[in-house]
Amino acid sequence: MAPEHIQNRIIPFFTHGRHRNISPIYVTQRYHKVPIIIRENISHLVMFNGGGSNQDVSKIAGRYTDDVKNAS
């Protein structure tokens, strides 16, 4: 995880980047460590089986879809 001052510098790319044709990609191993402002502004989410519990994966997917079982 990058230091907080670095995180604060990249947030505008996720909140206003589309106005400048910027499509940022944020790669992390810890979803819950991503700043909330970035999580709230994502349009796509890719998850891989990394050893997290099914409950954790369902919780994360549930934020973005009503049908967690059929999310793919």
Stockholm file with secondary structure:
# STOCKHOLM 1.0

chainA/1-72         MAPEHIQNRIIPFFTHGRHRNISPIYVTQRYHKVPIIIRENISHLVMFNGGGSNQDVSKIAGRYTDDVKNAS
#=GR chainA/1-72 SS CCCHHHHHHHHHHHHTGGGGTCCCCCCCSCGGGSCHHHHTTCSCCCCCCCSCCHHHHHHHHHTTCSCGGGCC
#=GC SS_cons        CCCHHHHHHHHHHHHTGGGGTCCCCCCCSCGGGSCHHHHTTCSCCCCCCCSCCHHHHHHHHHTTCSCGGGCC
//
